[in-house]
Amino acid sequence: MALSSIFGGASPSQQQKATVAASSSKAASVKDQLKAQIGQELAVANASELVNKVTENCFEKCLSSPYSNAEEGCVDQCLAKYMRSWNVVSKAYVARIQQASTSGEI
Amino acid sequence: MSSITQNDLANLDDQSKKEIMTFLESENSKQKVQMSIHQFTNICFKQCASNVSNGNLSSQEETCLKNCVNRFLDTNIRIVKGLQSIQ
């Protein structure tokens, strides 16, 4: 499914290998199914959070007057900008977490 | 997908249960990070995206976003410290 590929949903094939031999195949299949289901639901939750936030922000930025075709272009540009912003924020936050963990703050 | 029954869960061996707990904990902390990123992007986009007629980020906007995240975290840390000192 496309959503889980965006948000890196569970990839059961990798996790499967290590443990399949140890437990019975029934338990392993329940376990993997459970993990896949959890990953899937998280991916859906993330996608809907993103859709809500982008809609909120781009609605504010673009739809000040009655709807027109020009605003459709604005929404597209706004979405592109929001996704790029998401990536910048994500990198800055992860860098900050790493910096804090190497300096022993966390 | 929804074919896991209560019974299946109850019959899981201890090692599998433990593995699922570990999996849940790690997914949980990953998800917290994800949600923070959603929150920061929401706040900082409002602050930094001056016009949305161009889908690319300008270098000022990029710097603004980075600063916004860092100042937000600085504020957060300061507030936690402030509250701790009251106690």
Backbone of each chain as ProteinMPNN parsed JSONL, in Angstrom:
{"seq_chain_A": "MALSSIFGGASPSQQQKATVAASSSKAASVKDQLKAQIGQELAVANASELVNKVTENCFEKCLSSPYSNAEEGCVDQCLAKYMRSWNVVSKAYVARIQQASTSGEI", "coords_chain_A": {"N_chain_A": [[0.828, -1.205, 0.0], [0.422, 2.285, -0.737], [0.531, 4.303, 1.25], [1.894, 3.217, 3.434], [4.378, 2.993, 2.368], [5.217, 5.6, 2.151], [5.495, 6.392, 4.817], [7.201, 4.573, 5.837], [6.138, 2.064, 6.774], [5.752, -1.098, 8.557], [8.174, -3.504, 7.618], [7.768, -6.584, 7.187], [9.242, -8.684, 6.152], [11.95, -8.434, 6.801], [12.031, -8.521, 9.585], [11.03, -10.965, 10.064], [12.916, -13.016, 9.473], [14.883, -13.474, 11.571], [13.523, -14.633, 13.716], [11.81, -16.633, 12.972], [12.655, -19.303, 12.928], [12.904, -19.949, 15.605], [10.37, -19.945, 16.948], [7.097, -21.529, 16.861], [5.382, -22.025, 13.729], [2.802, -21.084, 13.669], [2.562, -19.253, 15.813], [4.473, -17.473, 14.92], [3.291, -16.522, 12.594], [1.028, -15.216, 13.565], [2.254, -13.264, 15.078], [3.76, -11.82, 13.159], [1.704, -10.924, 11.589], [0.391, -9.303, 13.354], [2.325, -7.316, 13.815], [2.539, -6.257, 11.225], [-0.006, -5.239, 10.943], [-0.082, -3.287, 12.949], [1.93, -1.563, 12.023], [0.758, -0.76, 9.636], [-1.528, 0.604, 10.575], [-0.354, 2.706, 11.961], [0.863, 4.016, 9.834], [-1.37, 4.883, 8.429], [-2.481, 6.603, 10.344], [-0.473, 8.556, 10.487], [-0.55, 9.531, 7.866], [-3.127, 10.63, 7.779], [-2.951, 12.589, 9.692], [-1.069, 14.248, 8.472], [-2.493, 15.038, 6.164], [-4.608, 16.472, 7.367], [-3.202, 18.597, 8.617], [-1.874, 19.843, 6.466], [-4.056, 20.619, 4.959], [-5.316, 22.408, 6.725], [-3.31, 24.438, 6.984], [-2.844, 25.24, 4.282], [-5.311, 25.96, 3.488], [-5.692, 28.237, 5.027], [-3.636, 29.843, 3.919], [-4.235, 30.049, 1.213], [-7.008, 30.29, 0.553], [-8.495, 32.916, 0.614], [-10.332, 34.466, -0.642], [-13.421, 33.984, -2.532], [-13.585, 30.777, -4.102], [-11.319, 30.056, -6.753], [-9.719, 29.191, -9.904], [-7.061, 29.941, -9.773], [-6.438, 29.667, -7.126], [-6.356, 26.974, -6.828], [-3.929, 26.319, -7.959], [-2.331, 27.58, -6.093], [-2.815, 26.004, -3.83], [-1.598, 23.619, -4.664], [1.119, 24.433, -4.865], [1.517, 25.165, -2.24], [1.185, 22.742, -0.899], [3.446, 21.398, -1.898], [5.431, 22.99, -0.79], [4.91, 22.633, 1.907], [5.499, 19.907, 2.273], [8.244, 19.944, 1.745], [9.019, 21.569, 3.842], [8.341, 19.923, 5.965], [10.28, 17.939, 5.695], [12.64, 19.424, 6.21], [12.195, 20.261, 8.864], [12.015, 17.772, 10.095], [14.662, 16.813, 9.712], [16.097, 18.765, 11.167], [15.096, 18.348, 13.739], [15.758, 15.655, 14.291], [18.541, 15.892, 14.151], [18.965, 17.516, 16.349], [18.075, 15.844, 18.427], [19.977, 13.808, 18.221], [22.294, 15.241, 18.781], [21.768, 16.006, 21.414], [21.712, 13.502, 22.606], [24.317, 12.558, 22.27], [25.716, 14.375, 23.784], [24.899, 13.696, 26.212], [22.554, 14.701, 27.35], [20.079, 13.519, 27.239]], "CA_chain_A": [[0.0, 0.0, 0.0], [1.25, 3.472, -0.94], [0.706, 5.081, 2.472], [2.938, 2.667, 4.306], [5.701, 3.224, 1.79], [5.604, 6.973, 2.47], [5.885, 6.553, 6.203], [8.026, 3.454, 6.273], [5.387, 1.052, 7.516], [6.53, -2.283, 8.894], [8.603, -4.402, 6.566], [7.785, -7.834, 7.916], [10.183, -9.666, 5.625], [13.238, -8.346, 7.496], [11.911, -8.923, 10.977], [10.681, -12.365, 10.068], [14.046, -13.943, 9.348], [15.598, -13.798, 12.793], [12.783, -15.331, 14.756], [10.939, -17.683, 12.451], [13.14, -20.628, 13.291], [12.794, -20.205, 17.037], [9.031, -20.223, 17.438], [6.271, -22.319, 15.953], [4.985, -21.217, 12.579], [1.523, -20.436, 13.986], [2.868, -18.071, 16.623], [5.213, -16.537, 14.074], [2.412, -15.852, 11.648], [0.214, -14.278, 14.341], [3.157, -12.181, 15.459], [4.071, -10.984, 12.0], [0.454, -10.299, 11.169], [0.158, -8.243, 14.329], [3.277, -6.244, 13.526], [2.166, -5.628, 9.958], [-1.241, -4.49, 11.194], [0.291, -2.106, 13.729], [2.643, -0.682, 11.104], [-0.239, -0.24, 8.707], [-2.386, 1.584, 11.243], [0.467, 3.89, 12.225], [1.05, 4.723, 8.566], [-2.638, 5.564, 8.141], [-2.602, 7.708, 11.305], [0.453, 9.598, 10.053], [-1.031, 10.129, 6.622], [-4.295, 11.483, 7.993], [-2.445, 13.768, 10.407], [-0.461, 15.119, 7.465], [-3.559, 15.608, 5.324], [-5.298, 17.49, 8.162], [-2.352, 19.768, 8.856], [-1.652, 20.548, 5.202], [-5.325, 21.265, 4.599], [-5.489, 23.562, 7.621], [-2.364, 25.502, 6.648], [-2.967, 25.734, 2.92], [-6.6, 26.65, 3.46], [-5.42, 29.571, 5.558], [-2.76, 30.631, 3.04], [-4.695, 30.204, -0.173], [-8.421, 30.546, 0.27], [-8.939, 34.115, 1.302], [-11.512, 34.967, -1.361], [-14.161, 32.86, -3.12], [-12.733, 29.826, -4.807], [-11.073, 30.232, -8.187], [-8.702, 28.272, -10.404], [-5.745, 30.398, -9.333], [-6.211, 29.144, -5.786], [-6.0, 25.567, -6.953], [-2.481, 26.343, -8.152], [-1.763, 27.957, -4.801], [-2.864, 24.824, -2.96], [-0.563, 22.686, -5.117], [2.425, 24.974, -4.467], [1.539, 25.137, -0.784], [1.431, 21.341, -0.528], [4.855, 21.107, -2.185], [6.234, 23.713, 0.198], [4.69, 22.001, 3.213], [6.25, 18.641, 2.304], [9.663, 20.298, 1.879], [9.184, 22.061, 5.211], [8.291, 18.737, 6.826], [11.593, 17.294, 5.637], [13.624, 20.283, 6.881], [11.901, 20.176, 10.292], [12.384, 16.427, 10.509], [16.132, 16.741, 9.793], [16.561, 19.616, 12.268], [14.703, 17.721, 15.007], [16.582, 14.454, 14.471], [19.903, 16.357, 14.449], [18.94, 18.018, 17.725], [17.984, 14.669, 19.309], [21.283, 13.142, 18.201], [23.238, 16.119, 19.475], [21.473, 15.91, 22.838], [22.038, 12.187, 23.153], [25.763, 12.38, 22.354], [26.261, 15.194, 24.861], [24.422, 13.121, 27.467], [21.408, 15.417, 27.924], [18.967, 12.582, 27.391]], "C_chain_A": [[0.862, 1.254, 0.0], [1.538, 4.216, 0.359], [1.827, 4.537, 3.329], [4.318, 2.849, 3.699], [6.173, 4.647, 2.054], [6.179, 7.046, 3.869], [6.667, 5.365, 6.74], [7.288, 2.494, 7.188], [6.225, -0.208, 7.689], [6.948, -3.049, 7.639], [8.801, -5.778, 7.167], [8.874, -8.796, 7.436], [11.516, -9.642, 6.365], [13.155, -8.882, 8.91], [11.642, -10.42, 11.098], [11.893, -13.265, 10.246], [14.587, -14.422, 10.68], [14.841, -14.752, 13.7], [11.971, -16.522, 14.277], [11.369, -19.069, 12.909], [12.845, -20.966, 14.746], [11.389, -20.6, 17.48], [8.245, -21.029, 16.424], [5.727, -21.425, 14.854], [3.669, -20.49, 12.844], [1.758, -19.141, 14.767], [3.565, -17.018, 15.773], [4.28, -15.804, 13.13], [1.501, -14.862, 12.364], [1.026, -13.032, 14.662], [3.421, -11.234, 14.287], [2.842, -10.238, 11.503], [0.161, -9.092, 12.057], [1.057, -7.045, 14.046], [2.897, -5.496, 12.262], [0.945, -4.742, 10.157], [-0.959, -3.201, 11.953], [0.977, -1.081, 12.83], [1.7, 0.006, 10.139], [-1.076, 0.862, 9.351], [-1.628, 2.861, 11.588], [0.649, 4.711, 10.957], [-0.212, 5.501, 8.204], [-2.81, 6.772, 9.065], [-1.705, 8.873, 10.905], [-0.037, 10.311, 8.809], [-2.213, 11.044, 6.899], [-3.924, 12.722, 8.79], [-1.859, 14.774, 9.415], [-1.521, 15.815, 6.614], [-4.291, 16.719, 6.086], [-4.484, 18.761, 8.303], [-2.115, 20.561, 7.578], [-2.924, 21.285, 4.799], [-5.536, 22.531, 5.422], [-4.61, 24.732, 7.179], [-2.606, 26.089, 5.269], [-4.327, 26.391, 2.714], [-6.415, 28.085, 3.921], [-4.661, 30.443, 4.554], [-3.408, 30.957, 1.714], [-6.127, 30.686, -0.336], [-8.929, 31.75, 1.048], [-10.201, 34.679, 0.658], [-12.25, 33.769, -1.966], [-13.292, 32.031, -4.065], [-12.561, 30.156, -6.285], [-9.969, 29.281, -8.617], [-7.299, 28.636, -9.935], [-5.42, 29.819, -7.965], [-5.893, 27.661, -5.796], [-4.496, 25.435, -7.139], [-1.781, 26.66, -6.851], [-1.725, 26.762, -3.862], [-1.788, 23.815, -3.355], [0.829, 23.132, -4.668], [2.601, 24.872, -2.954], [1.825, 23.724, -0.279], [2.899, 20.981, -0.732], [5.751, 21.755, -1.129], [6.106, 23.075, 1.577], [5.496, 20.704, 3.342], [7.748, 18.913, 2.463], [9.944, 20.792, 3.296], [9.223, 20.896, 6.198], [9.671, 18.062, 6.873], [12.661, 18.101, 6.366], [13.45, 20.179, 8.401], [12.343, 18.821, 10.841], [13.896, 16.297, 10.683], [16.652, 17.54, 10.981], [16.279, 18.962, 13.618], [15.575, 16.498, 15.302], [18.018, 14.844, 14.825], [19.995, 16.814, 15.9], [18.899, 16.86, 18.74], [19.342, 13.975, 19.392], [22.323, 13.932, 18.971], [23.045, 16.007, 20.986], [21.873, 14.555, 23.408], [23.54, 11.946, 23.205], [26.365, 13.214, 23.488], [25.696, 14.772, 26.225], [23.273, 13.844, 28.126], [20.21, 14.503, 28.128], [19.461, 11.287, 28.066]], "O_chain_A": [[1.906, 1.296, 0.652], [2.649, 4.706, 0.562], [2.62, 5.297, 3.887], [5.318, 2.861, 4.416], [7.374, 4.893, 2.17], [7.214, 7.674, 4.096], [6.779, 5.177, 7.951], [7.779, 2.155, 8.265], [7.268, -0.369, 7.054], [6.155, -3.216, 6.712], [9.901, -6.103, 7.614], [9.37, -9.618, 8.207], [12.149, -10.683, 6.544], [14.046, -9.585, 9.387], [11.981, -11.051, 12.099], [11.887, -14.171, 11.079], [14.736, -15.623, 10.903], [15.446, -15.585, 14.376], [11.499, -17.325, 15.081], [10.531, -19.908, 13.239], [12.57, -22.118, 15.083], [11.235, -21.5, 18.307], [8.665, -21.193, 15.279], [5.624, -20.21, 15.026], [3.441, -19.406, 12.309], [1.227, -18.084, 14.427], [3.285, -15.824, 15.888], [4.447, -14.609, 12.887], [1.226, -13.784, 11.837], [0.549, -11.904, 14.534], [3.316, -10.014, 14.416], [2.919, -9.092, 11.061], [-0.25, -8.029, 11.593], [0.601, -5.902, 14.038], [2.925, -4.266, 12.22], [0.866, -3.639, 9.615], [-1.523, -2.152, 11.643], [0.658, 0.108, 12.864], [1.827, 1.198, 9.861], [-1.305, 1.915, 8.754], [-2.18, 3.959, 11.52], [0.598, 5.94, 10.989], [-0.137, 6.636, 7.732], [-3.236, 7.839, 8.622], [-2.114, 10.033, 10.97], [0.046, 11.535, 8.704], [-2.302, 12.125, 6.317], [-4.51, 13.787, 8.594], [-2.112, 15.976, 9.499], [-1.455, 17.021, 6.377], [-4.564, 17.78, 5.526], [-5.001, 19.865, 8.132], [-2.148, 21.792, 7.587], [-2.874, 22.432, 4.354], [-5.887, 23.584, 4.89], [-5.082, 25.858, 7.019], [-2.577, 27.309, 5.101], [-4.477, 27.273, 1.869], [-6.91, 29.024, 3.298], [-4.987, 31.614, 4.356], [-3.165, 32.022, 1.146], [-6.425, 31.422, -1.277], [-9.688, 31.619, 2.008], [-11.032, 35.293, 1.328], [-11.743, 32.649, -1.913], [-12.389, 32.544, -4.726], [-13.522, 30.489, -6.979], [-9.348, 28.633, -7.775], [-6.455, 27.764, -9.726], [-4.263, 29.515, -7.674], [-5.239, 27.15, -4.886], [-3.863, 24.556, -6.554], [-0.747, 26.07, -6.539], [-0.727, 26.532, -3.179], [-1.141, 23.222, -2.491], [1.617, 22.334, -4.161], [3.677, 24.541, -2.455], [2.609, 23.534, 0.652], [3.523, 20.352, 0.123], [6.702, 21.144, -0.643], [7.082, 22.989, 2.323], [6.098, 20.436, 4.382], [8.44, 18.218, 3.206], [10.98, 20.472, 3.879], [10.022, 20.879, 7.134], [10.157, 17.671, 7.934], [13.498, 17.529, 7.065], [14.426, 20.029, 9.135], [12.959, 18.733, 11.903], [14.364, 15.742, 11.677], [17.525, 17.078, 11.716], [17.108, 19.01, 14.527], [16.066, 16.329, 16.418], [18.644, 14.221, 15.683], [20.975, 16.535, 16.591], [19.585, 16.887, 19.762], [19.801, 13.602, 20.471], [23.128, 13.371, 19.715], [24.011, 15.924, 21.744], [22.319, 14.464, 24.552], [24.013, 11.216, 24.075], [27.375, 12.837, 24.081], [25.973, 15.397, 27.248], [23.016, 13.651, 29.314], [19.427, 14.681, 29.062], [18.674, 10.367, 28.285]]}, "seq_chain_B": "MSSITQNDLANLDDQSKKEIMTFLESENSKQKVQMSIHQFTNICFKQCASNVSNGNLSSQEETCLKNCVNRFLDTNIRIVKGLQSIQ", "coords_chain_B": {"N_chain_B": [[-6.874, -9.144, 6.883], [-7.782, -8.766, 9.513], [-7.843, -11.143, 10.921], [-6.818, -12.075, 13.306], [-7.488, -13.609, 16.302], [-8.79, -13.257, 19.676], [-8.135, -15.543, 20.997], [-5.887, -16.476, 19.578], [-4.027, -14.575, 20.394], [-3.919, -15.031, 23.13], [-2.781, -17.52, 23.119], [-0.166, -17.118, 22.385], [3.348, -17.713, 22.692], [5.628, -16.996, 25.431], [7.981, -15.796, 24.56], [7.316, -14.684, 22.094], [5.383, -12.852, 22.901], [6.93, -11.128, 24.379], [8.578, -10.176, 22.379], [6.735, -8.799, 20.829], [5.979, -6.822, 22.627], [8.397, -5.373, 22.819], [8.564, -4.536, 20.185], [6.275, -2.91, 20.073], [6.97, -0.919, 21.917], [9.153, 0.278, 20.606], [7.972, 1.167, 18.227], [6.176, 2.912, 19.324], [7.798, 4.932, 20.439], [8.977, 5.864, 18.107], [6.722, 6.83, 16.871], [6.03, 8.928, 18.547], [8.067, 10.733, 17.984], [7.473, 11.217, 15.29], [4.961, 12.479, 15.582], [5.696, 14.776, 16.956], [7.18, 15.981, 14.932], [5.154, 16.504, 13.085], [3.749, 18.397, 14.593], [5.676, 20.456, 14.981], [6.176, 21.158, 12.317], [3.72, 22.165, 11.614], [3.505, 24.435, 13.328], [5.847, 25.885, 12.632], [5.681, 26.206, 9.898], [3.602, 28.025, 9.651], [4.872, 30.229, 10.78], [7.066, 30.642, 9.078], [6.661, 30.245, 6.279], [6.345, 32.479, 3.949], [5.257, 33.303, 1.43], [3.154, 31.337, -0.675], [3.28, 31.015, -3.336], [5.247, 29.856, -4.649], [6.472, 26.613, -4.805], [8.944, 25.783, -3.917], [11.379, 25.918, -1.237], [12.77, 28.882, -0.005], [16.135, 29.997, 0.803], [16.106, 31.556, 3.088], [13.671, 30.805, 4.222], [14.202, 28.148, 4.801], [16.265, 28.361, 6.71], [14.8, 29.739, 8.637], [12.922, 27.769, 9.362], [14.593, 25.83, 10.528], [15.683, 27.286, 12.683], [13.307, 27.832, 14.032], [12.462, 25.268, 14.922], [14.602, 24.685, 16.661], [14.483, 26.825, 18.501], [11.979, 26.358, 19.573], [12.411, 23.953, 20.915], [14.386, 24.769, 22.732], [12.863, 26.529, 24.26], [11.03, 24.74, 25.325], [12.73, 23.107, 26.911], [13.63, 24.999, 28.717], [11.254, 25.686, 30.015], [10.556, 23.27, 31.225], [12.703, 23.059, 33.02], [12.249, 25.374, 34.533], [9.771, 24.713, 35.709], [10.562, 22.536, 37.216], [12.195, 23.788, 39.095], [10.405, 25.139, 40.636], [9.096, 23.219, 42.087]], "CA_chain_B": [[-5.956, -8.625, 7.89], [-8.294, -8.781, 10.889], [-8.171, -12.519, 11.286], [-6.218, -12.469, 14.584], [-8.536, -13.696, 17.326], [-8.38, -13.17, 21.085], [-7.535, -16.834, 21.306], [-4.537, -16.487, 19.003], [-3.171, -13.731, 21.235], [-3.738, -15.704, 24.423], [-1.939, -18.702, 22.943], [1.214, -16.788, 22.01], [4.341, -18.084, 23.709], [6.175, -15.84, 26.15], [9.006, -15.108, 23.781], [6.636, -13.868, 21.086], [4.755, -11.727, 23.604], [8.006, -10.198, 24.712], [9.016, -9.558, 21.133], [5.704, -7.833, 20.431], [6.1, -5.684, 23.537], [9.554, -4.591, 22.376], [8.17, -3.912, 18.921], [5.34, -1.828, 20.389], [7.7, 0.184, 22.552], [9.972, 1.017, 19.64], [7.053, 1.872, 17.327], [5.582, 3.978, 20.119], [8.703, 6.085, 20.529], [9.098, 6.412, 16.756], [5.501, 7.572, 16.585], [6.094, 10.198, 19.286], [8.92, 11.625, 17.187], [6.681, 11.596, 14.113], [3.918, 13.433, 15.963], [6.379, 16.043, 17.226], [7.533, 16.596, 13.652], [3.907, 17.083, 12.568], [3.426, 19.586, 15.389], [6.656, 21.504, 14.678], [5.969, 21.624, 10.948], [2.501, 22.98, 11.653], [3.806, 25.725, 13.944], [6.915, 26.614, 11.958], [5.223, 26.581, 8.555], [2.841, 29.264, 9.849], [5.827, 31.303, 11.054], [8.154, 30.826, 8.116], [6.288, 30.253, 4.866], [5.805, 33.824, 3.734], [4.297, 33.181, 0.329], [3.055, 29.966, -1.156], [3.123, 31.015, -4.79], [6.327, 29.01, -5.146], [6.539, 25.391, -4.007], [10.286, 25.556, -3.366], [11.729, 26.708, -0.056], [13.917, 29.773, -0.169], [17.123, 29.697, 1.845], [15.636, 32.196, 4.331], [12.621, 29.97, 4.806], [14.823, 26.948, 5.355], [16.918, 28.776, 7.954], [13.744, 30.066, 9.585], [12.357, 26.512, 9.872], [15.571, 25.211, 11.436], [15.698, 28.091, 13.912], [12.023, 27.66, 14.7], [12.508, 23.987, 15.65], [15.556, 24.763, 17.767], [13.98, 27.733, 19.552], [10.858, 25.68, 20.239], [12.976, 22.974, 21.849], [15.022, 25.544, 23.806], [11.781, 27.004, 25.126], [10.517, 23.554, 26.017], [13.688, 22.717, 27.944], [13.638, 26.049, 29.734], [10.018, 25.584, 30.786], [10.675, 22.083, 32.096], [13.616, 23.427, 34.107], [11.545, 26.338, 35.355], [8.771, 24.017, 36.528], [11.29, 21.711, 38.195], [12.733, 24.607, 40.178], [9.298, 25.535, 41.511], [8.734, 22.093, 42.969]], "C_chain_B": [[-6.464, -8.854, 9.304], [-8.629, -10.196, 11.365], [-7.482, -12.994, 12.566], [-7.32, -12.476, 15.65], [-7.934, -13.5, 18.713], [-7.6, -14.425, 21.48], [-6.097, -16.947, 20.806], [-3.577, -15.718, 19.9], [-2.87, -14.415, 22.562], [-2.786, -16.879, 24.297], [-0.506, -18.396, 22.533], [2.187, -17.207, 23.104], [4.993, -16.825, 24.274], [7.17, -15.053, 25.317], [8.385, -14.199, 22.722], [5.98, -12.66, 21.719], [5.782, -10.646, 23.903], [8.459, -9.434, 23.467], [8.016, -8.494, 20.676], [5.74, -6.598, 21.329], [7.249, -4.767, 23.118], [9.232, -3.83, 21.102], [7.255, -2.712, 19.177], [6.047, -0.629, 20.997], [8.482, 0.99, 21.526], [9.083, 1.776, 18.652], [6.447, 3.083, 18.029], [6.509, 5.196, 20.188], [8.944, 6.702, 19.156], [7.902, 7.306, 16.44], [5.47, 8.917, 17.319], [6.936, 11.209, 18.523], [8.156, 12.137, 15.972], [5.663, 12.672, 14.455], [4.514, 14.794, 16.318], [6.721, 16.746, 15.922], [6.292, 17.217, 13.006], [3.594, 18.408, 13.266], [4.358, 20.749, 15.042], [6.437, 22.062, 13.276], [4.76, 22.561, 10.893], [2.79, 24.38, 12.198], [4.764, 26.544, 13.073], [6.542, 27.007, 10.535], [4.449, 27.893, 8.63], [3.778, 30.456, 10.021], [6.668, 31.659, 9.833], [7.734, 30.903, 6.654], [5.598, 31.568, 4.539], [4.856, 33.858, 2.544], [4.307, 31.757, -0.207], [2.829, 29.929, -2.659], [4.227, 30.181, -5.443], [6.49, 27.803, -4.214], [7.91, 25.11, -3.417], [10.522, 26.421, -2.138], [12.883, 27.623, -0.401], [14.897, 29.486, 0.955], [16.752, 30.38, 3.16], [14.596, 31.33, 5.027], [13.203, 28.728, 5.465], [15.511, 27.256, 6.685], [15.889, 29.055, 9.033], [13.163, 28.798, 10.199], [13.292, 25.848, 10.879], [15.61, 25.952, 12.765], [14.436, 27.882, 14.723], [12.007, 26.378, 15.527], [13.415, 24.105, 16.87], [15.095, 25.682, 18.885], [12.812, 27.104, 20.297], [11.386, 24.709, 21.295], [13.677, 23.662, 23.012], [13.973, 26.006, 24.815], [11.243, 25.866, 25.976], [11.426, 23.148, 27.174], [13.672, 23.713, 29.1], [12.393, 25.965, 30.63], [10.052, 24.387, 31.728], [11.574, 22.404, 33.287], [12.958, 24.379, 35.081], [10.539, 25.67, 36.28], [9.442, 23.158, 37.598], [11.775, 22.541, 39.383], [11.646, 25.101, 41.134], [9.002, 24.466, 42.537], [9.552, 22.007, 44.238]], "O_chain_B": [[-5.67, -9.11, 10.209], [-9.582, -10.404, 12.116], [-7.544, -14.18, 12.892], [-7.995, -11.47, 15.866], [-6.718, -13.57, 18.892], [-6.585, -14.38, 22.175], [-5.214, -17.443, 21.506], [-2.452, -16.156, 20.137], [-1.742, -14.391, 23.055], [-2.067, -17.206, 25.241], [0.292, -19.316, 22.35], [1.894, -17.075, 24.293], [4.923, -15.746, 23.686], [7.206, -13.823, 25.353], [8.862, -13.089, 22.483], [6.009, -11.566, 21.154], [5.552, -9.451, 23.715], [8.687, -8.225, 23.5], [8.403, -7.428, 20.198], [5.557, -5.473, 20.862], [7.098, -3.546, 23.068], [9.57, -2.656, 20.95], [7.426, -1.645, 18.587], [5.77, 0.519, 20.649], [8.485, 2.22, 21.558], [9.401, 2.905, 18.278], [6.233, 4.132, 17.423], [6.073, 6.335, 20.02], [9.1, 7.917, 19.04], [8.034, 8.372, 15.838], [4.96, 9.911, 16.801], [6.58, 12.383, 18.42], [8.183, 13.328, 15.661], [5.511, 13.652, 13.726], [3.926, 15.835, 16.025], [6.573, 17.963, 15.811], [6.357, 18.313, 12.449], [3.228, 19.396, 12.631], [3.909, 21.876, 14.835], [6.502, 23.273, 13.061], [4.776, 23.595, 10.225], [2.379, 25.382, 11.614], [4.534, 27.725, 12.811], [7.022, 28.017, 10.02], [4.615, 28.769, 7.781], [3.531, 31.541, 9.494], [6.948, 32.832, 9.583], [8.4, 31.572, 5.864], [4.412, 31.746, 4.818], [3.755, 34.396, 2.651], [5.33, 31.072, -0.191], [2.274, 28.972, -3.2], [4.154, 29.845, -6.625], [6.628, 27.954, -3.0], [8.034, 24.285, -2.512], [9.954, 27.505, -2.004], [13.861, 27.198, -1.015], [14.557, 28.824, 1.936], [17.044, 29.852, 4.233], [14.628, 31.142, 6.243], [12.765, 28.308, 6.536], [15.365, 26.517, 7.659], [16.062, 28.669, 10.189], [12.934, 28.74, 11.407], [12.863, 25.369, 11.929], [15.576, 25.341, 13.833], [14.482, 27.768, 15.948], [11.594, 26.386, 16.687], [13.054, 23.685, 17.969], [15.279, 25.381, 20.065], [12.667, 27.29, 21.505], [10.878, 24.65, 22.415], [13.583, 23.205, 24.151], [14.151, 25.899, 26.028], [11.03, 26.009, 27.18], [10.955, 22.879, 28.279], [13.696, 23.344, 30.274], [12.475, 26.151, 31.845], [9.632, 24.479, 32.882], [11.251, 22.065, 34.425], [13.081, 24.228, 36.297], [10.449, 25.996, 37.463], [8.964, 23.06, 38.728], [11.773, 22.077, 40.523], [11.922, 25.436, 42.286], [8.699, 24.753, 43.695], [9.337, 21.107, 45.05]]}, "name": "protein", "num_of_chains": 2, "seq": "MALSSIFGGASPSQQQKATVAASSSKAASVKDQLKAQIGQELAVANASELVNKVTENCFEKCLSSPYSNAEEGCVDQCLAKYMRSWNVVSKAYVARIQQASTSGEIMSSITQNDLANLDDQSKKEIMTFLESENSKQKVQMSIHQFTNICFKQCASNVSNGNLSSQEETCLKNCVNRFLDTNIRIVKGLQSIQ"}
